[in-house]
Each structure stands twice: as structure tokens, then as C-alpha cells.
Amino acid sequence: VLAHPIIDMLFNGSVESQNMASDMLKYASIVILFTAMSTLSTGFLQGLGFMKAPIINTAVALIIQLVIFKVLLETTGLSIYAMLISNIIFMFLITIFNSVTLSKKTGYRQNIARLYILPIFASAIMGLFTFGSYKLVMLVSKNKNGIATIFSILLSMLIYFILVIKLRIISKNELYQFPKGAKLVRFVDKLKLW
């Protein structure tokens, strides 16, 4: 939602280069999401003693990624975007393969709603607030992009935090385990979000 405003705030350049940079930031954020998820699932498997499984899953995902990248590069005009798309697919596949392996080897069934659907829903709501607050602050501040961007980022963080608590994506016990978790729990208690 804020890719272009962030790039505009940080860099001066031609409209074309800013558009490309904001597209890269937008799509790279998806890669970061799946990188985090794949890293966690790899850690779970290795922590449980299944050392080879994540390596095999990564190798299979890499082969698929290379094929997709080659096809996209040779048959489309996507250029650098072909690499972004193939990286998103690569990290997504590792996450899926590791999750399936974890389920097969341990019998653990993930709560799909809590782990995927509710966070995506919370992100969508946060995105709407981000977009709306950015446009409103741009209007009120007479197009001061830096102020609107920073305000929208801070508001987005608060909105997502509230949604994560209200939708029970994170429990009180899980919040305690965060760094400064006791302070966070007291903050949530004061706001009566439970």
C-alpha cells in the first residue's frame, strides 16, 4: 500500500525509476513474508531432528523455481519481475513442503485459520486503514508525503497489533513470551482488548 510513498520519501529520481523501485519493494515484501515462514518451518524440522528434510524440500523448490524463472524469462517480457515472481514461488514452495513434511513426520495439524487466514484478513484490514489514513493525512497536510507515510506506518502497526489480539491470532500466554511480553500484556489489559 505504501511502496510508492516510501520510495518517494526516501529517493529522488525519475518517475520511471521510482515506479520500478516501488514495484520491487511491493513484490519483495511478499518474498520476505514467505522467507520468514520457510525459515520457521525449517527450524521446526531441524529442531525435531529431521535435518535432511528441509534440504530436500529446498532443493526440490529450487529446481521448480529455476524452471519457472527460465520459462518466464524466455516467454514473457517480465525481465527483472520474472526473478521476483520465481523467488516468491520458491519461498512459498519451501513453506508448503516443510509444512507437509512436518505434518507427515509428527502428525501435527496446523490451525490453518489461525496461522494463515486470520493474519491475511488482519493484513487486509490494516491495508485499508493504511490507505485511508495516508490519503487523509495527504489531504490535511497539503501533500506532505513524509508526514503522511510515517503517520500511516505507525497507525498500521497499532491497527495490526489490535487486530492480532482481537482476532485471537496471538493468545495472552504467547504474548507473554515476546520480548517485553509482560509490558505488552499490561498494555493490552489497559486497553481491554482481550
N, C-alpha and C positions, 0 to 999 in steps of 0.2 A: 504494500500500500504506500509506503514512504520511500521506495527505492529512488525515484526521481528527485524528490525533495532533499534526501540525504546527499545524493551526488551533487545536486545543485548547490547545497550548503557548503560542501567540502571542496569542490573543484570548479574552476572556471575553465571553460573550453567551448568548442563549437557545439551547437545543438546536436549535431550528428554524433559526436563523441560522447556527449552526456547521455543521449538516448541509449547508445550501446552500453555504456557503463552501468546505467540504471537497469537495463535488461539483464546484464551479467549479475548484478547484485541480487535482483529479484529471483533469478533461477538458481544462483549459488546458495541462497538461503534454504532452498529445498534440499540441496546436497548436504548442507550442514545438519538438517533435521535427521536425514537417514544415516549420516555418518555417526551421529550420537547414538541412534538406536542400534546400529550394527555394532558399534564399539561395546555397548552394554551387553548385547546378546552374546558377543564373542567372549566377554569377560565372564558371563554366567557359565557358558560352556566350559571354558578353561578352568574356572574355579571349581567346577564339579568333576574335573579330571578328564574331560573329553578334549584333549589337546589337539588332536588331528582334525576333528570335525569342522572347526571354523576355517582351517586352512583349506580343506577340501571345498567347503562352501564358497570361500573367496575365489579359489581357482576356477570353479565352475562359473561363478558370476563374472569373473574377468574374461573368460572365453566368450560368454554371451555378450558382454559389453563390447569387446573388440569386434565381433561380428556386426552388432548393431551400429557401432561407430563407422565401420567401413561402408556398410550399406547406406547410412545417412549421408556420409561424406561424398560417396560416388553417385548417389541417385537424387540428391536434393541440393539446393543452394544454401543449405543451412550454415556452412562454413564453421565458425567457432561455436555456434549454437549446437552443432552436432556433438561436440565434445561435452557440452553441458548436459544435453539430453542423455547421452550414454553414461555420464557419471551419475546422474540421478538414478537411472535404471540399475547401474552397478551397485550402488549403496542400498537401494530398495531390495534388490535380489538377495544381497548378503543378509539383510534383516529378515526377510521371509525365510530363506534357507536355514538360518540359525534358529529362528522361532520354531520351525517344523522339526528340526533336529532336537531341540530342547524338549519339545513335546513328546517326540518318539522315545528319547532316551530316558526321560524322567517320569513321563505320564502327566506332567503338569499341563493344565489347560489354562491358557491366558484368558483374562476377562477382556474380551475384545472391546466391549463398550467403554470400559473404564480406561483402557490403555490407548485406544485409538479414536473411537467415535466421539466420546465426550471432549477430549482435548482438541480435536479438529473443530467441533462445534464451538467450543470456547474461543478458539483462534478466529473463527469466522465472525463471532460477535465482537471480539476485540478489534478485528479489522474494520468493521462497520463504525465502531466508536472512533478508531484512529482516523479514518477517512473524514468522518463528520467533524471531529474536533480540529483537524488540520484545516479544512475548508472554512470553518467558523473563525478560527484564530487568524487565518489569512485575511478574511473579510474585516475583522475587527482591527487588526494591526496594520491594515493597509498594505498587504502583500509583503510582510516581513517573514521570509521563508525560514530563517534560522529560529526565530521565536516560535513559529507555528510547528516546526519539525520537532524541536526539543520538548515543547509542551505536549505534543501528541505522543511522543515516545514515552514520556513519564506517565501520562494518563493511561496509555496502553498497558504499561506494566501493572498499574494499580487495578485496572479492569480485569486483566487476565488473572491476577492473584485472587481477586474476589470471586471470579467465575470458577476457578480451580477449587476454592473452598466450598462455594455454594453448590456446585455440581458433584461434590464429594469425590473429586478426582484424587485428592490427597486427604487422608484422614488426619485426625489430631495426632495420633501416635507417629505417623510418618512425618508430619511437620516438626515434631519434637526432634527428629533425627537430623534435620537440616542444621547447618552451621547457624548458631544463634537461634536455634529452634524454639527454645523456651520463650525468648522475647517475641518471636513471631506468633506463638500460640497466645501469649498475653495480648498482643495487638489484635488478633482475630477475636479473642474473647471480649475485648473492649468494644469492638465494632459489632458484636453479637452476630457474627456470620455463620456460626455453627448451626 
